[in-house]
Amino acid sequence: MEQINRSEARKIIMTILYQIVVYEKNNMIYDVEEIIKENVEIDNEFIKDIVYGVITYQNDIDKIANKYLNNWTIDRLGNTDIAILRMGIYELLYTDTPSIVSINEAIELAKLYSDDSVAKMINAVLDKVYHEMVENER
């Protein structure tokens, strides 16, 4: 059975979260399990954990994003950007993934799939979330 590395997994997670954003914006009913199965052939705990985690904490994640998006809100971003930002914030706050890895992976995806200004915005938000986390741990 072929293994998916974490970077590939994050690309799949981004795609799944993107699809969920589209369904939600269009008030369409969807089955998370089905969307996951459409995007990944083998059962992958990492992917499931992050997708379900983002869905579970979406309101909190969006509040945090909005706090740091200067004069902007997450729902005004493109669907791909929303997916990347939600995944990045979730991974920073709710997983054991080293912060630097969470941030770098999100930024790499943003460089590939978002325009420059949005990639910088995502970088800035994740940086601020990280610094607030560090402050709170003191």
N, CA, C and O atoms as CSV, one atom per row, in Angstrom:
chain,resi,resn,atom,element,x,y,z
A,1,MET,N,N,0.846,-1.197,0.000
A,1,MET,CA,C,0.000,0.000,0.000
A,1,MET,C,C,0.883,1.250,0.000
A,1,MET,O,O,1.839,1.358,0.768
A,2,GLU,N,N,0.548,2.158,-0.853
A,2,GLU,CA,C,1.413,3.333,-1.012
A,2,GLU,C,C,1.140,4.375,0.068
A,2,GLU,O,O,-0.011,4.686,0.375
A,3,GLN,N,N,2.193,4.895,0.624
A,3,GLN,CA,C,2.081,5.900,1.677
A,3,GLN,C,C,2.043,7.298,1.072
A,3,GLN,O,O,2.656,7.560,0.037
A,4,ILE,N,N,1.323,8.176,1.728
A,4,ILE,CA,C,1.284,9.571,1.299
A,4,ILE,C,C,2.130,10.361,2.285
A,4,ILE,O,O,1.953,10.226,3.496
A,5,ASN,N,N,3.057,11.192,1.781
A,5,ASN,CA,C,3.809,12.002,2.736
A,5,ASN,C,C,2.950,13.181,3.195
A,5,ASN,O,O,1.914,13.475,2.600
A,6,ARG,N,N,3.386,13.838,4.242
A,6,ARG,CA,C,2.568,14.891,4.851
A,6,ARG,C,C,2.291,16.048,3.895
A,6,ARG,O,O,1.200,16.618,3.914
A,7,SER,N,N,3.266,16.399,3.063
A,7,SER,CA,C,3.058,17.500,2.115
A,7,SER,C,C,1.976,17.140,1.094
A,7,SER,O,O,1.110,17.955,0.777
A,8,GLU,N,N,2.040,15.911,0.588
A,8,GLU,CA,C,1.004,15.448,-0.351
A,8,GLU,C,C,-0.343,15.404,0.365
A,8,GLU,O,O,-1.368,15.780,-0.203
A,9,ALA,N,N,-0.331,14.946,1.608
A,9,ALA,CA,C,-1.568,14.864,2.388
A,9,ALA,C,C,-2.193,16.253,2.552
A,9,ALA,O,O,-3.410,16.408,2.453
A,10,ARG,N,N,-1.356,17.254,2.803
A,10,ARG,CA,C,-1.886,18.613,2.978
A,10,ARG,C,C,-2.516,19.147,1.696
A,10,ARG,O,O,-3.501,19.884,1.741
A,11,LYS,N,N,-1.942,18.770,0.553
A,11,LYS,CA,C,-2.518,19.186,-0.725
A,11,LYS,C,C,-3.921,18.568,-0.870
A,11,LYS,O,O,-4.853,19.220,-1.338
A,12,ILE,N,N,-4.047,17.307,-0.461
A,12,ILE,CA,C,-5.346,16.620,-0.506
A,12,ILE,C,C,-6.315,17.271,0.478
A,12,ILE,O,O,-7.481,17.491,0.151
A,13,ILE,N,N,-5.835,17.578,1.680
A,13,ILE,CA,C,-6.675,18.240,2.688
A,13,ILE,C,C,-7.169,19.577,2.147
A,13,ILE,O,O,-8.343,19.917,2.293
A,14,MET,N,N,-6.270,20.332,1.523
A,14,MET,CA,C,-6.651,21.622,0.940
A,14,MET,C,C,-7.789,21.422,-0.066
A,14,MET,O,O,-8.757,22.182,-0.076
A,15,THR,N,N,-7.664,20.399,-0.906
A,15,THR,CA,C,-8.681,20.119,-1.923
A,15,THR,C,C,-10.014,19.765,-1.273
A,15,THR,O,O,-11.065,20.244,-1.699
A,16,ILE,N,N,-9.968,18.929,-0.245
A,16,ILE,CA,C,-11.193,18.521,0.456
A,16,ILE,C,C,-11.843,19.739,1.120
A,16,ILE,O,O,-13.050,19.945,0.994
A,17,LEU,N,N,-11.044,20.542,1.826
A,17,LEU,CA,C,-11.583,21.727,2.502
A,17,LEU,C,C,-12.125,22.732,1.486
A,17,LEU,O,O,-13.127,23.400,1.739
A,18,TYR,N,N,-11.459,22.834,0.343
A,18,TYR,CA,C,-11.930,23.696,-0.740
A,18,TYR,C,C,-13.331,23.258,-1.180
A,18,TYR,O,O,-14.235,24.082,-1.322
A,19,GLN,N,N,-13.494,21.956,-1.393
A,19,GLN,CA,C,-14.799,21.441,-1.831
A,19,GLN,C,C,-15.869,21.731,-0.787
A,19,GLN,O,O,-16.995,22.088,-1.132
A,20,ILE,N,N,-15.523,21.579,0.487
A,20,ILE,CA,C,-16.477,21.843,1.558
A,20,ILE,C,C,-16.880,23.320,1.558
A,20,ILE,O,O,-18.056,23.640,1.736
A,21,VAL,N,N,-15.911,24.220,1.360
A,21,VAL,CA,C,-16.212,25.660,1.293
A,21,VAL,C,C,-17.214,25.922,0.162
A,21,VAL,O,O,-18.182,26.661,0.342
A,22,VAL,N,N,-16.975,25.314,-0.998
A,22,VAL,CA,C,-17.859,25.508,-2.144
A,22,VAL,C,C,-19.272,25.004,-1.811
A,22,VAL,O,O,-20.258,25.692,-2.077
A,23,TYR,N,N,-19.361,23.810,-1.233
A,23,TYR,CA,C,-20.677,23.268,-0.861
A,23,TYR,C,C,-21.385,24.197,0.118
A,23,TYR,O,O,-22.571,24.486,-0.037
A,24,GLU,N,N,-20.647,24.665,1.132
A,24,GLU,CA,C,-21.264,25.518,2.154
A,24,GLU,C,C,-21.721,26.849,1.572
A,24,GLU,O,O,-22.809,27.330,1.887
A,25,LYS,N,N,-20.880,27.446,0.716
A,25,LYS,CA,C,-21.246,28.736,0.129
A,25,LYS,C,C,-22.493,28.616,-0.745
A,25,LYS,O,O,-23.236,29.583,-0.920
A,26,ASN,N,N,-22.714,27.415,-1.294
A,26,ASN,CA,C,-23.875,27.192,-2.156
A,26,ASN,C,C,-25.011,26.476,-1.428
A,26,ASN,O,O,-25.956,25.987,-2.046
A,27,ASN,N,N,-24.895,26.427,-0.097
A,27,ASN,CA,C,-25.912,25.779,0.741
A,27,ASN,C,C,-26.263,24.369,0.266
A,27,ASN,O,O,-27.427,23.968,0.259
A,28,MET,N,N,-25.232,23.633,-0.126
A,28,MET,CA,C,-25.449,22.266,-0.594
A,28,MET,C,C,-25.141,21.283,0.532
A,28,MET,O,O,-24.242,21.494,1.346
A,29,ILE,N,N,-25.911,20.216,0.548
A,29,ILE,CA,C,-25.677,19.167,1.539
A,29,ILE,C,C,-24.508,18.312,1.046
A,29,ILE,O,O,-24.406,18.016,-0.144
A,30,TYR,N,N,-23.635,17.922,1.960
A,30,TYR,CA,C,-22.494,17.103,1.561
A,30,TYR,C,C,-22.170,16.107,2.655
A,30,TYR,O,O,-22.572,16.276,3.806
A,31,ASP,N,N,-21.442,15.071,2.285
A,31,ASP,CA,C,-21.001,14.052,3.218
A,31,ASP,C,C,-19.473,14.108,3.259
A,31,ASP,O,O,-18.806,13.799,2.271
A,32,VAL,N,N,-18.935,14.498,4.392
A,32,VAL,CA,C,-17.486,14.666,4.543
A,32,VAL,C,C,-16.743,13.379,4.180
A,32,VAL,O,O,-15.723,13.406,3.492
A,33,GLU,N,N,-17.270,12.268,4.652
A,33,GLU,CA,C,-16.644,10.966,4.395
A,33,GLU,C,C,-16.545,10.707,2.886
A,33,GLU,O,O,-15.526,10.214,2.402
A,34,GLU,N,N,-17.602,11.039,2.153
A,34,GLU,CA,C,-17.620,10.859,0.690
A,34,GLU,C,C,-16.573,11.744,0.016
A,34,GLU,O,O,-15.859,11.301,-0.883
A,35,ILE,N,N,-16.490,12.996,0.459
A,35,ILE,CA,C,-15.519,13.925,-0.132
A,35,ILE,C,C,-14.099,13.405,0.116
A,35,ILE,O,O,-13.246,13.459,-0.771
A,36,ILE,N,N,-13.859,12.905,1.321
A,36,ILE,CA,C,-12.533,12.357,1.632
A,36,ILE,C,C,-12.240,11.173,0.705
A,36,ILE,O,O,-11.156,11.083,0.129
A,37,LYS,N,N,-13.227,10.257,0.567
A,37,LYS,CA,C,-13.027,9.059,-0.272
A,37,LYS,C,C,-12.776,9.428,-1.726
A,37,LYS,O,O,-11.999,8.760,-2.409
A,38,GLU,N,N,-13.427,10.487,-2.209
A,38,GLU,CA,C,-13.221,10.925,-3.593
A,38,GLU,C,C,-11.781,11.396,-3.807
A,38,GLU,O,O,-11.255,11.300,-4.916
A,39,ASN,N,N,-11.150,11.896,-2.761
A,39,ASN,CA,C,-9.834,12.517,-2.896
A,39,ASN,C,C,-8.659,11.655,-2.476
A,39,ASN,O,O,-7.518,11.927,-2.850
A,40,VAL,N,N,-8.930,10.625,-1.707
A,40,VAL,CA,C,-7.822,9.784,-1.245
A,40,VAL,C,C,-8.274,8.322,-1.207
A,40,VAL,O,O,-9.286,7.989,-0.590
A,41,GLU,N,N,-7.512,7.460,-1.874
A,41,GLU,CA,C,-7.925,6.067,-2.024
A,41,GLU,C,C,-7.771,5.274,-0.723
A,41,GLU,O,O,-8.620,4.456,-0.371
A,42,ILE,N,N,-6.674,5.537,-0.027
A,42,ILE,CA,C,-6.437,4.747,1.184
A,42,ILE,C,C,-6.867,5.530,2.415
A,42,ILE,O,O,-6.906,6.761,2.406
A,43,ASP,N,N,-7.185,4.807,3.454
A,43,ASP,CA,C,-7.571,5.438,4.705
A,43,ASP,C,C,-6.356,6.157,5.277
A,43,ASP,O,O,-5.307,5.541,5.465
A,44,ASN,N,N,-6.483,7.434,5.552
A,44,ASN,CA,C,-5.356,8.192,6.068
A,44,ASN,C,C,-5.803,8.993,7.283
A,44,ASN,O,O,-6.585,9.936,7.168
A,45,GLU,N,N,-5.295,8.603,8.451
A,45,GLU,CA,C,-5.703,9.238,9.709
A,45,GLU,C,C,-5.357,10.722,9.741
A,45,GLU,O,O,-6.155,11.540,10.201
A,46,PHE,N,N,-4.176,11.068,9.255
A,46,PHE,CA,C,-3.725,12.461,9.262
A,46,PHE,C,C,-4.728,13.334,8.509
A,46,PHE,O,O,-5.142,14.385,8.998
A,47,ILE,N,N,-5.111,12.887,7.319
A,47,ILE,CA,C,-6.063,13.651,6.507
A,47,ILE,C,C,-7.398,13.774,7.236
A,47,ILE,O,O,-7.950,14.868,7.354
A,48,LYS,N,N,-7.914,12.644,7.725
A,48,LYS,CA,C,-9.203,12.667,8.427
A,48,LYS,C,C,-9.155,13.572,9.651
A,48,LYS,O,O,-10.066,14.369,9.877
A,49,ASP,N,N,-8.093,13.447,10.437
A,49,ASP,CA,C,-7.965,14.247,11.661
A,49,ASP,C,C,-8.030,15.730,11.344
A,49,ASP,O,O,-8.745,16.478,12.011
A,50,ILE,N,N,-7.303,16.152,10.348
A,50,ILE,CA,C,-7.261,17.585,10.038
A,50,ILE,C,C,-8.572,18.054,9.430
A,50,ILE,O,O,-9.083,19.109,9.806
A,51,VAL,N,N,-9.127,17.287,8.493
A,51,VAL,CA,C,-10.395,17.692,7.871
A,51,VAL,C,C,-11.485,17.816,8.935
A,51,VAL,O,O,-12.167,18.837,9.015
A,52,TYR,N,N,-11.645,16.774,9.748
A,52,TYR,CA,C,-12.687,16.820,10.783
A,52,TYR,C,C,-12.386,17.869,11.846
A,52,TYR,O,O,-13.297,18.492,12.392
A,53,GLY,N,N,-11.101,18.057,12.134
A,53,GLY,CA,C,-10.699,19.073,13.097
A,53,GLY,C,C,-11.069,20.469,12.623
A,53,GLY,O,O,-11.605,21.273,13.386
A,54,VAL,N,N,-10.777,20.750,11.356
A,54,VAL,CA,C,-11.106,22.065,10.805
A,54,VAL,C,C,-12.622,22.281,10.835
A,54,VAL,O,O,-13.089,23.369,11.173
A,55,ILE,N,N,-13.385,21.248,10.480
A,55,ILE,CA,C,-14.850,21.372,10.492
A,55,ILE,C,C,-15.338,21.621,11.916
A,55,ILE,O,O,-16.186,22.484,12.146
A,56,THR,N,N,-14.808,20.872,12.858
A,56,THR,CA,C,-15.221,20.985,14.262
A,56,THR,C,C,-14.950,22.375,14.817
A,56,THR,O,O,-15.795,22.945,15.506
A,57,TYR,N,N,-13.775,22.925,14.521
A,57,TYR,CA,C,-13.355,24.202,15.106
A,57,TYR,C,C,-13.463,25.376,14.134
A,57,TYR,O,O,-12.879,26.436,14.360
A,58,GLN,N,N,-14.209,25.179,13.059
A,58,GLN,CA,C,-14.256,26.195,12.006
A,58,GLN,C,C,-14.618,27.590,12.517
A,58,GLN,O,O,-13.991,28.570,12.115
A,59,ASN,N,N,-15.617,27.696,13.393
A,59,ASN,CA,C,-16.008,29.025,13.897
A,59,ASN,C,C,-14.867,29.687,14.650
A,59,ASN,O,O,-14.599,30.874,14.464
A,60,ASP,N,N,-14.192,28.915,15.508
A,60,ASP,CA,C,-13.054,29.455,16.266
A,60,ASP,C,C,-11.918,29.848,15.323
A,60,ASP,O,O,-11.310,30.908,15.467
A,61,ILE,N,N,-11.646,28.971,14.359
A,61,ILE,CA,C,-10.573,29.228,13.393
A,61,ILE,C,C,-10.868,30.506,12.614
A,61,ILE,O,O,-9.985,31.343,12.428
A,62,ASP,N,N,-12.112,30.652,12.159
A,62,ASP,CA,C,-12.483,31.836,11.373
A,62,ASP,C,C,-12.387,33.112,12.212
A,62,ASP,O,O,-11.969,34.159,11.718
A,63,LYS,N,N,-12.779,33.013,13.491
A,63,LYS,CA,C,-12.658,34.187,14.392
A,63,LYS,C,C,-11.205,34.615,14.503
A,63,LYS,O,O,-10.883,35.801,14.423
A,64,ILE,N,N,-10.336,33.636,14.688
A,64,ILE,CA,C,-8.904,33.922,14.815
A,64,ILE,C,C,-8.380,34.534,13.513
A,64,ILE,O,O,-7.635,35.513,13.539
A,65,ALA,N,N,-8.771,33.956,12.382
A,65,ALA,CA,C,-8.332,34.476,11.081
A,65,ALA,C,C,-8.790,35.921,10.924
A,65,ALA,O,O,-8.010,36.786,10.525
A,66,ASN,N,N,-10.055,36.178,11.239
A,66,ASN,CA,C,-10.606,37.529,11.076
A,66,ASN,C,C,-9.917,38.545,11.984
A,66,ASN,O,O,-9.767,39.714,11.630
A,67,LYS,N,N,-9.502,38.077,13.160
A,67,LYS,CA,C,-8.799,38.948,14.103
A,67,LYS,C,C,-7.504,39.488,13.481
A,67,LYS,O,O,-7.111,40.626,13.737
A,68,TYR,N,N,-6.850,38.657,12.660
A,68,TYR,CA,C,-5.549,39.031,12.118
A,68,TYR,C,C,-5.557,39.426,10.651
A,68,TYR,O,O,-4.531,39.858,10.125
A,69,LEU,N,N,-6.686,39.288,9.985
A,69,LEU,CA,C,-6.786,39.745,8.593
A,69,LEU,C,C,-7.137,41.227,8.653
A,69,LEU,O,O,-8.285,41.589,8.909
A,70,ASN,N,N,-6.158,42.069,8.418
A,70,ASN,CA,C,-6.383,43.505,8.574
A,70,ASN,C,C,-7.453,44.022,7.620
A,70,ASN,O,O,-7.316,43.924,6.400
A,71,ASN,N,N,-8.521,44.576,8.194
A,71,ASN,CA,C,-9.631,45.136,7.404
A,71,ASN,C,C,-10.154,44.160,6.354
A,71,ASN,O,O,-10.518,44.564,5.249
A,72,TRP,N,N,-10.188,42.901,6.696
A,72,TRP,CA,C,-10.587,41.862,5.755
A,72,TRP,C,C,-11.244,40.751,6.561
A,72,TRP,O,O,-11.058,40.687,7.776
A,73,THR,N,N,-12.000,39.884,5.923
A,73,THR,CA,C,-12.550,38.720,6.626
A,73,THR,C,C,-12.283,37.479,5.789
A,73,THR,O,O,-12.128,37.551,4.570
A,74,ILE,N,N,-12.232,36.351,6.462
A,74,ILE,CA,C,-11.867,35.105,5.789
A,74,ILE,C,C,-12.845,34.777,4.662
A,74,ILE,O,O,-12.441,34.221,3.641
A,75,ASP,N,N,-14.128,35.114,4.834
A,75,ASP,CA,C,-15.097,34.757,3.791
A,75,ASP,C,C,-14.929,35.584,2.513
A,75,ASP,O,O,-15.546,35.280,1.492
A,76,ARG,N,N,-14.105,36.619,2.567
A,76,ARG,CA,C,-13.829,37.401,1.358
A,76,ARG,C,C,-12.650,36.841,0.569
A,76,ARG,O,O,-12.401,37.259,-0.562
A,77,LEU,N,N,-11.929,35.899,1.162
A,77,LEU,CA,C,-10.815,35.256,0.451
A,77,LEU,C,C,-11.362,34.264,-0.573
A,77,LEU,O,O,-12.528,33.874,-0.520
A,78,GLY,N,N,-10.504,33.869,-1.497
A,78,GLY,CA,C,-10.891,32.829,-2.446
A,78,GLY,C,C,-11.052,31.502,-1.716
A,78,GLY,O,O,-10.506,31.319,-0.628
A,79,ASN,N,N,-11.789,30.593,-2.301
A,79,ASN,CA,C,-12.074,29.308,-1.644
A,79,ASN,C,C,-10.815,28.512,-1.318
A,79,ASN,O,O,-10.731,27.881,-0.264
A,80,THR,N,N,-9.842,28.542,-2.217
A,80,THR,CA,C,-8.583,27.826,-1.972
A,80,THR,C,C,-7.840,28.475,-0.809
A,80,THR,O,O,-7.282,27.787,0.046
A,81,ASP,N,N,-7.839,29.806,-0.788
A,81,ASP,CA,C,-7.149,30.544,0.277
A,81,ASP,C,C,-7.780,30.249,1.635
A,81,ASP,O,O,-7.081,30.097,2.637
A,82,ILE,N,N,-9.104,30.171,1.652
A,82,ILE,CA,C,-9.820,29.844,2.895
A,82,ILE,C,C,-9.373,28.466,3.380
A,82,ILE,O,O,-9.079,28.279,4.561
A,83,ALA,N,N,-9.327,27.511,2.461
A,83,ALA,CA,C,-8.938,26.140,2.815
A,83,ALA,C,C,-7.525,26.102,3.393
A,83,ALA,O,O,-7.281,25.442,4.403
A,84,ILE,N,N,-6.597,26.810,2.751
A,84,ILE,CA,C,-5.203,26.818,3.207
A,84,ILE,C,C,-5.096,27.484,4.580
A,84,ILE,O,O,-4.414,26.978,5.471
A,85,LEU,N,N,-5.764,28.607,4.741
A,85,LEU,CA,C,-5.670,29.343,6.009
A,85,LEU,C,C,-6.295,28.553,7.157
A,85,LEU,O,O,-5.723,28.478,8.244
A,86,ARG,N,N,-7.464,27.966,6.918
A,86,ARG,CA,C,-8.105,27.161,7.977
A,86,ARG,C,C,-7.228,25.985,8.375
A,86,ARG,O,O,-7.073,25.691,9.560
A,87,MET,N,N,-6.656,25.314,7.385
A,87,MET,CA,C,-5.792,24.173,7.674
A,87,MET,C,C,-4.563,24.630,8.470
A,87,MET,O,O,-4.179,23.989,9.449
A,88,GLY,N,N,-3.955,25.734,8.048
A,88,GLY,CA,C,-2.766,26.237,8.736
A,88,GLY,C,C,-3.044,26.601,10.181
A,88,GLY,O,O,-2.289,26.230,11.079
A,89,ILE,N,N,-4.130,27.327,10.403
A,89,ILE,CA,C,-4.484,27.729,11.777
A,89,ILE,C,C,-4.817,26.499,12.611
A,89,ILE,O,O,-4.387,26.387,13.759
A,90,TYR,N,N,-5.584,25.577,12.035
A,90,TYR,CA,C,-5.934,24.362,12.777
A,90,TYR,C,C,-4.676,23.607,13.183
A,90,TYR,O,O,-4.521,23.200,14.334
A,91,GLU,N,N,-3.793,23.431,12.227
A,91,GLU,CA,C,-2.586,22.654,12.522
A,91,GLU,C,C,-1.722,23.330,13.582
A,91,GLU,O,O,-1.131,22.663,14.432
A,92,LEU,N,N,-1.655,24.650,13.524
A,92,LEU,CA,C,-0.890,25.402,14.528
A,92,LEU,C,C,-1.465,25.214,15.928
A,92,LEU,O,O,-0.732,24.943,16.879
A,93,LEU,N,N,-2.773,25.360,16.043
A,93,LEU,CA,C,-3.395,25.414,17.363
A,93,LEU,C,C,-3.797,24.059,17.946
A,93,LEU,O,O,-3.806,23.889,19.165
A,94,TYR,N,N,-4.124,23.109,17.097
A,94,TYR,CA,C,-4.754,21.893,17.606
A,94,TYR,C,C,-3.971,20.608,17.348
A,94,TYR,O,O,-4.453,19.528,17.693
A,95,THR,N,N,-2.778,20.689,16.754
A,95,THR,CA,C,-2.026,19.455,16.504
A,95,THR,C,C,-0.621,19.545,17.107
A,95,THR,O,O,-0.190,20.603,17.565
A,96,ASP,N,N,0.062,18.433,17.094
A,96,ASP,CA,C,1.434,18.373,17.616
A,96,ASP,C,C,2.469,18.710,16.545
A,96,ASP,O,O,3.670,18.703,16.813
A,97,THR,N,N,2.002,19.001,15.341
A,97,THR,CA,C,2.940,19.350,14.270
A,97,THR,C,C,3.763,20.557,14.709
A,97,THR,O,O,3.199,21.538,15.194
A,98,PRO,N,N,5.082,20.504,14.550
A,98,PRO,CA,C,5.899,21.677,14.903
A,98,PRO,C,C,5.385,22.918,14.164
A,98,PRO,O,O,5.076,22.856,12.974
A,99,SER,N,N,5.297,24.042,14.880
A,99,SER,CA,C,4.727,25.269,14.316
A,99,SER,C,C,5.384,25.670,13.010
A,99,SER,O,O,4.705,26.052,12.056
A,100,ILE,N,N,6.711,25.582,12.967
A,100,ILE,CA,C,7.440,26.002,11.769
A,100,ILE,C,C,7.011,25.170,10.565
A,100,ILE,O,O,6.921,25.689,9.452
A,101,VAL,N,N,6.746,23.882,10.782
A,101,VAL,CA,C,6.314,22.985,9.705
A,101,VAL,C,C,4.905,23.375,9.240
A,101,VAL,O,O,4.655,23.490,8.041
A,102,SER,N,N,3.993,23.576,10.187
A,102,SER,CA,C,2.614,23.973,9.851
A,102,SER,C,C,2.614,25.238,9.002
A,102,SER,O,O,1.942,25.313,7.974
A,103,ILE,N,N,3.374,26.223,9.446
A,103,ILE,CA,C,3.418,27.515,8.745
A,103,ILE,C,C,4.043,27.348,7.361
A,103,ILE,O,O,3.481,27.810,6.368
A,104,ASN,N,N,5.202,26.691,7.292
A,104,ASN,CA,C,5.884,26.523,6.007
A,104,ASN,C,C,5.043,25.763,4.993
A,104,ASN,O,O,4.990,26.128,3.819
A,105,GLU,N,N,4.388,24.704,5.453
A,105,GLU,CA,C,3.561,23.898,4.542
A,105,GLU,C,C,2.406,24.735,3.998
A,105,GLU,O,O,2.107,24.683,2.805
A,106,ALA,N,N,1.761,25.501,4.863
A,106,ALA,CA,C,0.642,26.344,4.424
A,106,ALA,C,C,1.139,27.397,3.427
A,106,ALA,O,O,0.481,27.673,2.423
A,107,ILE,N,N,2.292,27.974,3.711
A,107,ILE,CA,C,2.834,29.012,2.832
A,107,ILE,C,C,3.240,28.421,1.482
A,107,ILE,O,O,3.043,29.056,0.445
A,108,GLU,N,N,3.802,27.220,1.486
A,108,GLU,CA,C,4.160,26.565,0.218
A,108,GLU,C,C,2.914,26.354,-0.638
A,108,GLU,O,O,2.939,26.597,-1.845
A,109,LEU,N,N,1.827,25.903,-0.016
A,109,LEU,CA,C,0.572,25.728,-0.758
A,109,LEU,C,C,0.058,27.073,-1.269
A,109,LEU,O,O,-0.402,27.187,-2.405
A,110,ALA,N,N,0.142,28.086,-0.412
A,110,ALA,CA,C,-0.321,29.423,-0.812
A,110,ALA,C,C,0.494,29.952,-1.997
A,110,ALA,O,O,-0.056,30.582,-2.900
A,111,LYS,N,N,1.816,29.691,-1.989
A,111,LYS,CA,C,2.655,30.142,-3.105
A,111,LYS,C,C,2.240,29.457,-4.403
A,111,LYS,O,O,2.298,30.057,-5.476
A,112,LEU,N,N,1.822,28.202,-4.299
A,112,LEU,CA,C,1.421,27.447,-5.488
A,112,LEU,C,C,0.020,27.811,-5.978
A,112,LEU,O,O,-0.227,27.881,-7.182
A,113,TYR,N,N,-0.897,28.044,-5.029
A,113,TYR,CA,C,-2.319,28.128,-5.399
A,113,TYR,C,C,-2.967,29.491,-5.171
A,113,TYR,O,O,-4.099,29.707,-5.604
A,114,SER,N,N,-2.286,30.403,-4.511
A,114,SER,CA,C,-2.869,31.719,-4.246
A,114,SER,C,C,-2.018,32.767,-4.943
A,114,SER,O,O,-0.873,32.502,-5.310
A,115,ASP,N,N,-2.577,33.964,-5.127
A,115,ASP,CA,C,-1.696,34.982,-5.696
A,115,ASP,C,C,-0.803,35.540,-4.595
A,115,ASP,O,O,-1.031,35.315,-3.407
A,116,ASP,N,N,0.211,36.269,-5.022
A,116,ASP,CA,C,1.260,36.739,-4.114
A,116,ASP,C,C,0.749,37.479,-2.893
A,116,ASP,O,O,1.172,37.213,-1.768
A,117,SER,N,N,-0.169,38.414,-3.125
A,117,SER,CA,C,-0.637,39.239,-2.011
A,117,SER,C,C,-1.392,38.385,-0.982
A,117,SER,O,O,-1.285,38.612,0.223
A,118,VAL,N,N,-2.149,37.409,-1.472
A,118,VAL,CA,C,-2.886,36.530,-0.559
A,118,VAL,C,C,-1.930,35.602,0.172
A,118,VAL,O,O,-2.111,35.335,1.360
A,119,ALA,N,N,-0.921,35.112,-0.521
A,119,ALA,CA,C,0.083,34.258,0.128
A,119,ALA,C,C,0.756,35.026,1.272
A,119,ALA,O,O,0.999,34.474,2.345
A,120,LYS,N,N,1.050,36.304,1.024
A,120,LYS,CA,C,1.654,37.144,2.071
A,120,LYS,C,C,0.682,37.343,3.237
A,120,LYS,O,O,1.084,37.331,4.400
A,121,MET,N,N,-0.597,37.526,2.911
A,121,MET,CA,C,-1.620,37.699,3.941
A,121,MET,C,C,-1.717,36.445,4.818
A,121,MET,O,O,-1.785,36.540,6.044
A,122,ILE,N,N,-1.723,35.270,4.176
A,122,ILE,CA,C,-1.793,34.000,4.901
A,122,ILE,C,C,-0.564,33.855,5.796
A,122,ILE,O,O,-0.674,33.453,6.955
A,123,ASN,N,N,0.593,34.181,5.255
A,123,ASN,CA,C,1.836,34.133,6.010
A,123,ASN,C,C,1.731,35.038,7.252
A,123,ASN,O,O,2.082,34.628,8.359
A,124,ALA,N,N,1.248,36.260,7.051
A,124,ALA,CA,C,1.148,37.231,8.151
A,124,ALA,C,C,0.188,36.736,9.233
A,124,ALA,O,O,0.484,36.845,10.423
A,125,VAL,N,N,-0.944,36.199,8.828
A,125,VAL,CA,C,-1.935,35.701,9.800
A,125,VAL,C,C,-1.343,34.547,10.602
A,125,VAL,O,O,-1.433,34.534,11.830
A,126,LEU,N,N,-0.742,33.584,9.918
A,126,LEU,CA,C,-0.172,32.429,10.622
A,126,LEU,C,C,0.950,32.857,11.555
A,126,LEU,O,O,1.098,32.310,12.648
A,127,ASP,N,N,1.740,33.833,11.126
A,127,ASP,CA,C,2.811,34.362,11.952
A,127,ASP,C,C,2.246,34.977,13.234
A,127,ASP,O,O,2.773,34.750,14.323
A,128,LYS,N,N,1.175,35.754,13.097
A,128,LYS,CA,C,0.553,36.395,14.271
A,128,LYS,C,C,-0.074,35.367,15.197
A,128,LYS,O,O,0.025,35.485,16.418
A,129,VAL,N,N,-0.719,34.357,14.621
A,129,VAL,CA,C,-1.320,33.284,15.431
A,129,VAL,C,C,-0.217,32.585,16.217
A,129,VAL,O,O,-0.364,32.319,17.410
A,130,TYR,N,N,0.887,32.291,15.536
A,130,TYR,CA,C,2.018,31.626,16.179
A,130,TYR,C,C,2.553,32.468,17.341
A,130,TYR,O,O,2.780,31.946,18.433
A,131,HIS,N,N,2.754,33.765,17.107
A,131,HIS,CA,C,3.307,34.631,18.160
A,131,HIS,C,C,2.357,34.771,19.340
A,131,HIS,O,O,2.801,34.860,20.484
A,132,GLU,N,N,1.061,34.791,19.076
A,132,GLU,CA,C,0.100,34.831,20.174
A,132,GLU,C,C,0.160,33.543,20.983
A,132,GLU,O,O,0.065,33.569,22.210
A,133,MET,N,N,0.320,32.404,20.284
A,133,MET,CA,C,0.448,31.110,20.938
A,133,MET,C,C,1.656,31.099,21.883
A,133,MET,O,O,1.564,30.672,23.034
A,134,VAL,N,N,2.773,31.576,21.368
A,134,VAL,CA,C,4.015,31.597,22.141
A,134,VAL,C,C,3.832,32.489,23.368
A,134,VAL,O,O,4.247,32.129,24.470
A,135,GLU,N,N,3.207,33.660,23.172
A,135,GLU,CA,C,2.937,34.558,24.300
A,135,GLU,C,C,2.101,33.871,25.379
A,135,GLU,O,O,2.388,33.977,26.572
A,136,ASN,N,N,1.053,33.160,24.929
A,136,ASN,CA,C,0.141,32.510,25.868
A,136,ASN,C,C,0.787,31.360,26.626
A,136,ASN,O,O,0.328,30.973,27.701
A,137,GLU,N,N,1.858,30.819,26.054
A,137,GLU,CA,C,2.527,29.686,26.717
A,137,GLU,C,C,3.479,30.162,27.806
A,137,GLU,O,O,3.953,29.362,28.613
A,138,ARG,N,N,3.762,31.465,27.829
A,138,ARG,CA,C,4.728,31.981,28.819
A,138,ARG,C,C,4.130,32.058,30.202
A,138,ARG,O,O,4.807,32.468,31.145
